[in-house]
């Protein structure tokens, strides 16, 4: 039996990574909400660029919470509610014109959240500046996101004890849920953020408009922040500062897990670094690079993909954790 304190690892995750990430995101959403309110009130204190800047900061902060789609987040489909892209701009225009919509309806997933706001702020800003109805929609989007985020942040705080105490390795355990959650999110980076826009699912035909933050043009920064968040959880790195607590990396070390002739924890660590470095070499905006910088995009995609097997097959099998989610496209 391996000597490793799983509960101490879960405590580190809860207190130093997950809860502070949600608290920070909640604060960024709140700041964005205030700026949107001031912009719509047209009181001269906040212009469109100030809203855009805060929107970007908030969208990047979201990348630190989206990997944790379990418990309170999964209960409300937080990731899909906040970030289903590409936005359906026709549906958004119809909503604005009709003034009759319920953002919580399943049919509205691609007309709410960050992607809808990205379209209004960056893709449709001349209309936004001159249309009271478009501003009303922006306000409704913001209220929807704020209500959801406030509730999820609060529910995570309440969930802490249960999170820390479920210290087994079975399907319902925190370890089991977290390993599934970060793998599913990592594959979303590979497929939705990079693969689909780059034509990996469409015989090489790129789809630039399906990029995340397509109108704002900062898809790559979101992808890097997202991978870094998963990497930080893997290493046990605190959300604030560079301190580390017990982590998946330590657990693999304690288990003496191997990959080929290398320690598995070292192999995963190296592959995270390679994936981030390859992404950093792709020029902004990503929507142009999928057409003009195919070799660099392919390299980033491959480096991200190389970690899928290590994270999804080798790591869970070493820990005795079952991968229970279905991804629908093979690895």
C-alpha atoms as a printed R data frame, in Angstrom:
    type eleno elety resid chain resno       x      y       z
1   ATOM     1    CA   UNK     A     1   0.000  0.000   0.000
2   ATOM     2    CA   UNK     A     2   1.366  3.368  -0.983
3   ATOM     3    CA   UNK     A     3   1.960  5.940   1.754
4   ATOM     4    CA   UNK     A     4   0.208  9.046   0.451
5   ATOM     5    CA   UNK     A     5  -2.227 11.379   2.189
6   ATOM     6    CA   UNK     A     6  -5.012 11.837  -0.357
7   ATOM     7    CA   UNK     A     7  -7.090 13.923   2.010
8   ATOM     8    CA   UNK     A     8  -4.222 16.403   2.388
9   ATOM     9    CA   UNK     A     9  -4.068 16.654  -1.410
10  ATOM    10    CA   UNK     A    10  -7.821 17.343  -1.616
11  ATOM    11    CA   UNK     A    11  -7.495 19.950   1.139
12  ATOM    12    CA   UNK     A    12  -4.766 21.687  -0.851
13  ATOM    13    CA   UNK     A    13  -6.947 21.606  -3.960
14  ATOM    14    CA   UNK     A    14  -9.972 23.028  -2.139
15  ATOM    15    CA   UNK     A    15  -8.292 25.740  -0.075
16  ATOM    16    CA   UNK     A    16  -5.452 26.840  -2.325
17  ATOM    17    CA   UNK     A    17  -6.674 26.200  -5.870
18  ATOM    18    CA   UNK     A    18 -10.375 25.579  -6.497
19  ATOM    19    CA   UNK     A    19 -12.042 27.943  -3.994
20  ATOM    20    CA   UNK     A    20  -9.618 30.855  -4.622
21  ATOM    21    CA   UNK     A    21 -10.065 30.407  -8.404
22  ATOM    22    CA   UNK     A    22 -13.853 30.690  -8.075
23  ATOM    23    CA   UNK     A    23 -13.574 33.606  -5.646
24  ATOM    24    CA   UNK     A    24 -11.310 35.461  -8.085
25  ATOM    25    CA   UNK     A    25 -13.602 34.712 -11.016
26  ATOM    26    CA   UNK     A    26 -16.616 35.888  -9.028
27  ATOM    27    CA   UNK     A    27 -14.823 39.184  -8.298
28  ATOM    28    CA   UNK     A    28 -13.884 39.663 -11.967
29  ATOM    29    CA   UNK     A    29 -17.494 39.045 -13.045
30  ATOM    30    CA   UNK     A    30 -18.664 41.543 -10.452
31  ATOM    31    CA   UNK     A    31 -16.195 44.158 -11.741
32  ATOM    32    CA   UNK     A    32 -17.295 43.505 -15.314
33  ATOM    33    CA   UNK     A    33 -20.919 43.868 -14.263
34  ATOM    34    CA   UNK     A    34 -20.240 47.290 -12.688
35  ATOM    35    CA   UNK     A    35 -18.455 48.458 -15.839
36  ATOM    36    CA   UNK     A    36 -21.262 47.224 -18.098
37  ATOM    37    CA   UNK     A    37 -23.792 49.051 -15.897
38  ATOM    38    CA   UNK     A    38 -21.787 52.289 -16.036
39  ATOM    39    CA   UNK     A    39 -21.280 51.978 -19.792
40  ATOM    40    CA   UNK     A    40 -25.010 51.459 -20.400
41  ATOM    41    CA   UNK     A    41 -25.915 54.319 -18.038
42  ATOM    42    CA   UNK     A    42 -23.630 56.459 -20.209
43  ATOM    43    CA   UNK     A    43 -22.470 58.468 -17.207
44  ATOM    44    CA   UNK     A    44 -19.077 59.227 -18.758
45  ATOM    45    CA   UNK     A    45 -17.071 57.069 -16.328
46  ATOM    46    CA   UNK     A    46 -16.700 53.941 -18.499
47  ATOM    47    CA   UNK     A    47 -16.278 53.710 -22.270
48  ATOM    48    CA   UNK     A    48 -16.539 50.668 -24.516
49  ATOM    49    CA   UNK     A    49 -12.780 50.006 -24.384
50  ATOM    50    CA   UNK     A    50 -12.831 49.803 -20.597
51  ATOM    51    CA   UNK     A    51 -15.630 47.227 -20.818
52  ATOM    52    CA   UNK     A    52 -13.659 45.273 -23.439
53  ATOM    53    CA   UNK     A    53 -10.523 45.218 -21.303
54  ATOM    54    CA   UNK     A    54 -12.383 43.938 -18.269
55  ATOM    55    CA   UNK     A    55 -14.246 41.428 -20.436
56  ATOM    56    CA   UNK     A    56 -10.925 39.963 -21.572
57  ATOM    57    CA   UNK     A    57  -9.583 39.820 -18.000
58  ATOM    58    CA   UNK     A    58 -12.775 38.071 -16.870
59  ATOM    59    CA   UNK     A    59 -12.736 35.607 -19.782
60  ATOM    60    CA   UNK     A    60  -9.126 34.691 -18.926
61  ATOM    61    CA   UNK     A    61 -10.104 34.250 -15.251
62  ATOM    62    CA   UNK     A    62 -12.842 31.853 -16.385
63  ATOM    63    CA   UNK     A    63 -10.142 29.530 -17.753
64  ATOM    64    CA   UNK     A    64  -9.027 28.869 -14.167
65  ATOM    65    CA   UNK     A    65 -12.443 27.566 -13.093
66  ATOM    66    CA   UNK     A    66 -13.734 25.787 -16.209
67  ATOM    67    CA   UNK     A    67 -11.608 22.634 -15.615
68  ATOM    68    CA   UNK     A    68 -13.478 22.005 -12.342
69  ATOM    69    CA   UNK     A    69 -16.772 20.923 -13.917
70  ATOM    70    CA   UNK     A    70 -17.870 18.674 -11.045
71  ATOM    71    CA   UNK     A    71 -20.077 19.089  -7.984
72  ATOM    72    CA   UNK     A    72 -21.610 22.590  -7.852
73  ATOM    73    CA   UNK     A    73 -20.374 23.482 -11.362
74  ATOM    74    CA   UNK     A    74 -21.661 20.328 -13.000
75  ATOM    75    CA   UNK     A    75 -25.036 20.710 -11.243
76  ATOM    76    CA   UNK     A    76 -25.782 23.820 -13.323
77  ATOM    77    CA   UNK     A    77 -23.715 22.945 -16.449
78  ATOM    78    CA   UNK     A    78 -21.596 25.979 -15.627
79  ATOM    79    CA   UNK     A    79 -19.103 25.626 -18.477
80  ATOM    80    CA   UNK     A    80 -21.748 25.190 -21.194
81  ATOM    81    CA   UNK     A    81 -23.918 27.991 -19.762
82  ATOM    82    CA   UNK     A    82 -21.015 30.436 -19.744
83  ATOM    83    CA   UNK     A    83 -19.072 29.397 -22.809
84  ATOM    84    CA   UNK     A    84 -20.858 27.592 -25.662
85  ATOM    85    CA   UNK     A    85 -19.199 28.802 -28.862
86  ATOM    86    CA   UNK     A    86 -19.338 29.802 -31.630
87  ATOM    87    CA   UNK     A    87 -22.127 32.204 -30.744
88  ATOM    88    CA   UNK     A    88 -25.225 32.056 -32.930
89  ATOM    89    CA   UNK     A    89 -25.228 35.652 -34.129
90  ATOM    90    CA   UNK     A    90 -28.529 35.227 -36.008
91  ATOM    91    CA   UNK     A    91 -30.248 34.048 -32.838
92  ATOM    92    CA   UNK     A    92 -28.697 36.937 -30.881
93  ATOM    93    CA   UNK     A    93 -29.969 39.444 -33.450
94  ATOM    94    CA   UNK     A    94 -33.439 37.881 -33.270
95  ATOM    95    CA   UNK     A    95 -33.405 38.041 -29.468
96  ATOM    96    CA   UNK     A    96 -32.421 41.703 -29.559
97  ATOM    97    CA   UNK     A    97 -35.138 42.512 -32.104
98  ATOM    98    CA   UNK     A    98 -37.907 40.523 -30.398
99  ATOM    99    CA   UNK     A    99 -36.939 41.514 -26.807
100 ATOM   100    CA   UNK     A   100 -38.500 38.198 -25.897
101 ATOM   101    CA   UNK     A   101 -36.096 35.479 -24.770
102 ATOM   102    CA   UNK     A   102 -35.243 33.330 -21.778
103 ATOM   103    CA   UNK     A   103 -31.466 32.966 -21.534
104 ATOM   104    CA   UNK     A   104 -31.826 29.937 -19.267
105 ATOM   105    CA   UNK     A   105 -33.568 27.894 -21.979
106 ATOM   106    CA   UNK     A   106 -31.536 25.052 -23.502
107 ATOM   107    CA   UNK     A   107 -32.078 26.520 -26.967
108 ATOM   108    CA   UNK     A   108 -30.264 29.719 -25.896
109 ATOM   109    CA   UNK     A   109 -26.908 28.152 -24.941
110 ATOM   110    CA   UNK     A   110 -25.164 29.640 -27.986
111 ATOM   111    CA   UNK     A   111 -26.747 33.077 -27.481
112 ATOM   112    CA   UNK     A   112 -25.550 33.712 -23.914
113 ATOM   113    CA   UNK     A   113 -22.377 33.853 -21.869
114 ATOM   114    CA   UNK     A   114 -18.927 34.968 -22.987
115 ATOM   115    CA   UNK     A   115 -19.321 34.167 -26.709
116 ATOM   116    CA   UNK     A   116 -22.495 36.264 -27.032
117 ATOM   117    CA   UNK     A   117 -20.835 39.102 -25.160
118 ATOM   118    CA   UNK     A   118 -17.699 38.794 -27.334
119 ATOM   119    CA   UNK     A   119 -19.920 39.311 -30.391
120 ATOM   120    CA   UNK     A   120 -21.699 42.360 -28.945
121 ATOM   121    CA   UNK     A   121 -18.529 44.056 -27.656
122 ATOM   122    CA   UNK     A   122 -16.166 43.352 -30.538
123 ATOM   123    CA   UNK     A   123 -18.162 42.080 -33.513
124 ATOM   124    CA   UNK     A   124 -21.190 44.301 -33.394
125 ATOM   125    CA   UNK     A   125 -19.982 47.323 -31.486
126 ATOM   126    CA   UNK     A   126 -21.254 50.002 -33.867
127 ATOM   127    CA   UNK     A   127 -24.738 48.556 -33.410
128 ATOM   128    CA   UNK     A   128 -24.191 48.261 -29.644
129 ATOM   129    CA   UNK     A   129 -23.128 51.907 -29.361
130 ATOM   130    CA   UNK     A   130 -26.287 53.114 -31.101
131 ATOM   131    CA   UNK     A   131 -28.950 50.647 -30.036
132 ATOM   132    CA   UNK     A   132 -30.772 50.705 -26.728
133 ATOM   133    CA   UNK     A   133 -32.060 47.176 -27.442
134 ATOM   134    CA   UNK     A   134 -28.550 45.817 -28.000
135 ATOM   135    CA   UNK     A   135 -27.469 47.461 -24.730
136 ATOM   136    CA   UNK     A   136 -30.437 45.877 -22.977
137 ATOM   137    CA   UNK     A   137 -29.313 42.483 -24.285
138 ATOM   138    CA   UNK     A   138 -25.769 43.103 -23.068
139 ATOM   139    CA   UNK     A   139 -27.217 43.923 -19.670
140 ATOM   140    CA   UNK     A   140 -29.338 40.744 -19.656
141 ATOM   141    CA   UNK     A   141 -26.287 38.624 -20.590
142 ATOM   142    CA   UNK     A   142 -24.297 40.200 -17.813
143 ATOM   143    CA   UNK     A   143 -27.025 39.657 -15.215
144 ATOM   144    CA   UNK     A   144 -27.371 36.024 -16.288
145 ATOM   145    CA   UNK     A   145 -23.620 35.409 -15.932
146 ATOM   146    CA   UNK     A   146 -23.415 37.220 -12.623
147 ATOM   147    CA   UNK     A   147 -26.347 35.343 -11.063
148 ATOM   148    CA   UNK     A   148 -24.926 32.000 -12.141
149 ATOM   149    CA   UNK     A   149 -21.375 32.796 -10.998
150 ATOM   150    CA   UNK     A   150 -22.435 34.136  -7.593
151 ATOM   151    CA   UNK     A   151 -24.440 30.978  -6.923
152 ATOM   152    CA   UNK     A   152 -21.706 28.594  -8.109
153 ATOM   153    CA   UNK     A   153 -19.051 30.379  -6.035
154 ATOM   154    CA   UNK     A   154 -21.268 30.163  -2.944
155 ATOM   155    CA   UNK     A   155 -22.101 26.509  -3.573
156 ATOM   156    CA   UNK     A   156 -18.431 25.600  -3.897
157 ATOM   157    CA   UNK     A   157 -17.798 27.106  -0.457
158 ATOM   158    CA   UNK     A   158 -20.600 24.976   0.968
159 ATOM   159    CA   UNK     A   159 -19.283 21.917  -0.892
160 ATOM   160    CA   UNK     A   160 -15.781 22.146   0.618
161 ATOM   161    CA   UNK     A   161 -16.251 19.640   3.465
162 ATOM   162    CA   UNK     A   162 -17.780 17.021   1.197
163 ATOM   163    CA   UNK     A   163 -15.031 17.634  -1.383
164 ATOM   164    CA   UNK     A   164 -12.217 17.099   1.121
165 ATOM   165    CA   UNK     A   165 -13.811 14.095   2.835
166 ATOM   166    CA   UNK     A   166 -14.526 12.037  -0.298
167 ATOM   167    CA   UNK     A   167 -10.925 10.829  -0.291
168 ATOM   168    CA   UNK     A   168 -11.284  7.383  -1.908
169 ATOM   169    CA   UNK     A   169 -10.526  6.464  -5.517
170 ATOM   170    CA   UNK     A   170 -13.975  5.215  -6.596
171 ATOM   171    CA   UNK     A   171 -16.228  6.907  -9.161
172 ATOM   172    CA   UNK     A   172 -17.910  9.157  -6.583
173 ATOM   173    CA   UNK     A   173 -14.627 10.167  -4.929
174 ATOM   174    CA   UNK     A   174 -13.232 13.669  -5.361
175 ATOM   175    CA   UNK     A   175 -10.096 12.213  -6.968
176 ATOM   176    CA   UNK     A   176 -12.215 10.203  -9.426
177 ATOM   177    CA   UNK     A   177 -14.381 13.210 -10.281
178 ATOM   178    CA   UNK     A   178 -11.439 15.614 -10.592
179 ATOM   179    CA   UNK     A   179  -9.350 13.326 -12.811
180 ATOM   180    CA   UNK     A   180 -12.382 12.950 -15.093
181 ATOM   181    CA   UNK     A   181 -13.122 16.688 -15.011
182 ATOM   182    CA   UNK     A   182  -9.619 17.864 -15.915
183 ATOM   183    CA   UNK     A   183  -9.294 15.246 -18.659
184 ATOM   184    CA   UNK     A   184 -12.584 16.237 -20.211
185 ATOM   185    CA   UNK     A   185 -11.578 19.900 -20.081
186 ATOM   186    CA   UNK     A   186  -8.122 19.174 -21.494
187 ATOM   187    CA   UNK     A   187  -9.752 17.398 -24.441
188 ATOM   188    CA   UNK     A   188 -11.977 20.437 -24.972
189 ATOM   189    CA   UNK     A   189  -8.794 22.500 -25.356
190 ATOM   190    CA   UNK     A   190  -7.493 20.001 -27.903
191 ATOM   191    CA   UNK     A   191 -10.738 19.704 -29.856
192 ATOM   192    CA   UNK     A   192 -12.880 22.825 -29.425
193 ATOM   193    CA   UNK     A   193 -10.225 25.490 -28.849
194 ATOM   194    CA   UNK     A   194  -7.620 24.219 -31.332
195 ATOM   195    CA   UNK     A   195  -8.702 21.196 -33.363
196 ATOM   196    CA   UNK     A   196 -12.018 22.270 -34.800
197 ATOM   197    CA   UNK     A   197 -10.999 25.788 -35.943
198 ATOM   198    CA   UNK     A   198  -7.808 24.248 -37.393
199 ATOM   199    CA   UNK     A   199  -9.770 21.732 -39.475
200 ATOM   200    CA   UNK     A   200  -8.788 18.601 -37.539
201 ATOM   201    CA   UNK     A   201 -12.343 17.280 -37.698
202 ATOM   202    CA   UNK     A   202 -13.085 18.519 -41.227
203 ATOM   203    CA   UNK     A   203 -10.377 16.917 -43.396
204 ATOM   204    CA   UNK     A   204  -8.088 19.896 -43.054
205 ATOM   205    CA   UNK     A   205 -10.614 22.605 -43.933
206 ATOM   206    CA   UNK     A   206 -10.204 25.329 -41.288
207 ATOM   207    CA   UNK     A   207 -13.175 27.050 -39.650
208 ATOM   208    CA   UNK     A   208 -11.739 30.345 -38.348
209 ATOM   209    CA   UNK     A   209 -15.120 31.702 -37.159
210 ATOM   210    CA   UNK     A   210 -15.445 28.800 -34.682
211 ATOM   211    CA   UNK     A   211 -12.519 30.104 -32.613
212 ATOM   212    CA   UNK     A   212 -13.213 31.005 -29.021
213 ATOM   213    CA   UNK     A   213 -13.254 34.818 -28.562
214 ATOM   214    CA   UNK     A   214 -13.350 35.064 -32.345
215 ATOM   215    CA   UNK     A   215 -14.351 38.746 -32.381
216 ATOM   216    CA   UNK     A   216 -12.009 39.828 -29.589
217 ATOM   217    CA   UNK     A   217  -9.163 37.901 -31.172
218 ATOM   218    CA   UNK     A   218  -7.550 36.511 -28.015
219 ATOM   219    CA   UNK     A   219  -8.287 32.778 -28.420
220 ATOM   220    CA   UNK     A   220  -4.670 31.779 -27.829
221 ATOM   221    CA   UNK     A   221  -4.422 33.589 -24.506
222 ATOM   222    CA   UNK     A   222  -7.526 31.709 -23.351
223 ATOM   223    CA   UNK     A   223  -6.067 28.367 -24.463
224 ATOM   224    CA   UNK     A   224  -2.766 29.047 -22.678
225 ATOM   225    CA   UNK     A   225  -4.529 30.126 -19.478
226 ATOM   226    CA   UNK     A   226  -6.707 27.005 -19.610
227 ATOM   227    CA   UNK     A   227  -3.778 24.590 -20.010
228 ATOM   228    CA   UNK     A   228  -1.868 26.435 -17.301
229 ATOM   229    CA   UNK     A   229  -4.811 26.046 -14.895
230 ATOM   230    CA   UNK     A   230  -4.888 22.266 -15.426
231 ATOM   231    CA   UNK     A   231  -1.090 22.122 -15.141
232 ATOM   232    CA   UNK     A   232  -1.247 24.076 -11.860
233 ATOM   233    CA   UNK     A   233  -3.773 21.637 -10.425
234 ATOM   234    CA   UNK     A   234  -1.536 18.754 -11.530
235 ATOM   235    CA   UNK     A   235   1.436 20.356  -9.736
236 ATOM   236    CA   UNK     A   236  -0.609 21.496  -6.712
237 ATOM   237    CA   UNK     A   237   0.403 25.126  -7.323
238 ATOM   238    CA   UNK     A   238  -1.597 27.666  -5.304
239 ATOM   239    CA   UNK     A   239  -3.901 29.966  -7.251
240 ATOM   240    CA   UNK     A   240  -2.132 32.952  -5.659
241 ATOM   241    CA   UNK     A   241   1.647 32.801  -5.657
242 ATOM   242    CA   UNK     A   242   3.996 29.950  -6.471
243 ATOM   243    CA   UNK     A   243   3.666 27.818  -3.359
244 ATOM   244    CA   UNK     A   244   2.807 24.180  -3.848
245 ATOM   245    CA   UNK     A   245   0.910 21.624  -1.820
246 ATOM   246    CA   UNK     A   246   0.313 17.910  -2.338
247 ATOM   247    CA   UNK     A   247  -0.773 17.103  -5.876
248 ATOM   248    CA   UNK     A   248  -1.339 14.538  -8.597
249 ATOM   249    CA   UNK     A   249   2.344 14.839  -9.445
250 ATOM   250    CA   UNK     A   250   3.317 13.880  -5.858
251 ATOM   251    CA   UNK     A   251   0.817 11.025  -5.903
252 ATOM   252    CA   UNK     A   252   2.322  9.573  -9.106
253 ATOM   253    CA   UNK     A   253   5.767  9.901  -7.549
254 ATOM   254    CA   UNK     A   254   4.606  8.057  -4.418
255 ATOM   255    CA   UNK     A   255   3.109  5.332  -6.640
256 ATOM   256    CA   UNK     A   256   6.410  5.135  -8.561
257 ATOM   257    CA   UNK     A   257   4.372  5.180 -11.798
258 ATOM   258    CA   UNK     A   258   6.410  4.789 -15.004
259 ATOM   259    CA   UNK     A   259   5.896  5.660 -18.666
260 ATOM   260    CA   UNK     A   260   8.242  3.754 -20.979
261 ATOM   261    CA   UNK     A   261  11.555  4.296 -19.172
262 ATOM   262    CA   UNK     A   262  10.627  7.631 -17.553
263 ATOM   263    CA   UNK     A   263   8.849  8.441 -14.314
264 ATOM   264    CA   UNK     A   264   5.244  9.217 -15.313
265 ATOM   265    CA   UNK     A   265   5.111 12.425 -13.238
266 ATOM   266    CA   UNK     A   266   8.168 13.731 -15.148
267 ATOM   267    CA   UNK     A   267   6.734 12.696 -18.536
268 ATOM   268    CA   UNK     A   268   3.455 14.556 -17.864
269 ATOM   269    CA   UNK     A   269   5.281 17.609 -16.530
270 ATOM   270    CA   UNK     A   270   7.500 17.819 -19.639
271 ATOM   271    CA   UNK     A   271   4.532 17.405 -21.952
272 ATOM   272    CA   UNK     A   272   2.598 20.252 -20.298
273 ATOM   273    CA   UNK     A   273   5.628 22.508 -20.829
274 ATOM   274    CA   UNK     A   274   5.962 21.448 -24.482
275 ATOM   275    CA   UNK     A   275   2.251 22.067 -25.131
276 ATOM   276    CA   UNK     A   276   2.361 25.565 -23.603
277 ATOM   277    CA   UNK     A   277   5.583 26.440 -25.465
278 ATOM   278    CA   UNK     A   278   4.103 25.284 -28.799
279 ATOM   279    CA   UNK     A   279   0.949 27.359 -28.238
280 ATOM   280    CA   UNK     A   280   3.041 30.427 -27.453
281 ATOM   281    CA   UNK     A   281   4.701 30.150 -30.883
282 ATOM   282    CA   UNK     A   282   1.365 30.481 -32.738
283 ATOM   283    CA   UNK     A   283   0.760 34.137 -33.740
284 ATOM   284    CA   UNK     A   284  -2.399 36.050 -32.802
285 ATOM   285    CA   UNK     A   285  -5.149 36.095 -33.863
286 ATOM   286    CA   UNK     A   286  -5.684 32.336 -33.975
287 ATOM   287    CA   UNK     A   287  -8.457 32.750 -36.576
288 ATOM   288    CA   UNK     A   288  -5.784 33.920 -39.053
289 ATOM   289    CA   UNK     A   289  -3.143 31.418 -37.966
290 ATOM   290    CA   UNK     A   290  -5.393 28.419 -38.720
291 ATOM   291    CA   UNK     A   291  -5.198 29.601 -42.342
292 ATOM   292    CA   UNK     A   292  -1.716 31.167 -42.559
293 ATOM   293    CA   UNK     A   293   0.409 29.365 -39.934
294 ATOM   294    CA   UNK     A   294  -0.687 25.779 -40.408
295 ATOM   295    CA   UNK     A   295   2.642 24.198 -39.383
296 ATOM   296    CA   UNK     A   296   2.750 26.069 -36.054
297 ATOM   297    CA   UNK     A   297  -0.890 25.287 -35.331
298 ATOM   298    CA   UNK     A   298  -0.332 21.594 -36.167
299 ATOM   299    CA   UNK     A   299   2.667 21.478 -33.853
300 ATOM   300    CA   UNK     A   300   0.640 22.968 -30.969
301 ATOM   301    CA   UNK     A   301  -2.206 20.530 -31.620
302 ATOM   302    CA   UNK     A   302   0.181 17.546 -31.589
303 ATOM   303    CA   UNK     A   303   1.948 18.624 -28.402
304 ATOM   304    CA   UNK     A   304  -1.413 19.068 -26.668
305 ATOM   305    CA   UNK     A   305  -2.592 15.703 -27.975
306 ATOM   306    CA   UNK     A   306   0.538 13.896 -26.730
307 ATOM   307    CA   UNK     A   307  -0.502 14.604 -23.157
308 ATOM   308    CA   UNK     A   308  -3.980 13.102 -23.623
309 ATOM   309    CA   UNK     A   309  -2.720  9.517 -23.413
310 ATOM   310    CA   UNK     A   310  -0.570 10.261 -20.355
311 ATOM   311    CA   UNK     A   311  -3.345 12.098 -18.493
312 ATOM   312    CA   UNK     A   312  -6.280  9.951 -19.581
313 ATOM   313    CA   UNK     A   313  -4.796  6.439 -19.689
314 ATOM   314    CA   UNK     A   314  -1.516  6.207 -17.763
315 ATOM   315    CA   UNK     A   315  -2.318  8.493 -14.813
316 ATOM   316    CA   UNK     A   316  -5.809  7.117 -13.983
317 ATOM   317    CA   UNK     A   317  -4.626  3.539 -14.354
318 ATOM   318    CA   UNK     A   318  -1.712  4.143 -11.946
319 ATOM   319    CA   UNK     A   319  -4.147  5.669  -9.414
320 ATOM   320    CA   UNK     A   320  -6.905  3.087  -9.858
321 ATOM   321    CA   UNK     A   321  -9.310  5.746 -11.124
322 ATOM   322    CA   UNK     A   322 -11.912  4.994 -13.794
323 ATOM   323    CA   UNK     A   323 -12.463  7.393 -16.703
324 ATOM   324    CA   UNK     A   324 -16.249  7.529 -16.995
325 ATOM   325    CA   UNK     A   325 -17.005 10.391 -19.410
326 ATOM   326    CA   UNK     A   326 -17.448  9.826 -23.125
327 ATOM   327    CA   UNK     A   327 -15.736 12.010 -25.626
328 ATOM   328    CA   UNK     A   328 -17.154 11.523 -29.061
329 ATOM   329    CA   UNK     A   329 -14.163 11.733 -31.337
330 ATOM   330    CA   UNK     A   330 -11.426  9.294 -30.396
331 ATOM   331    CA   UNK     A   331  -7.955 10.374 -29.340
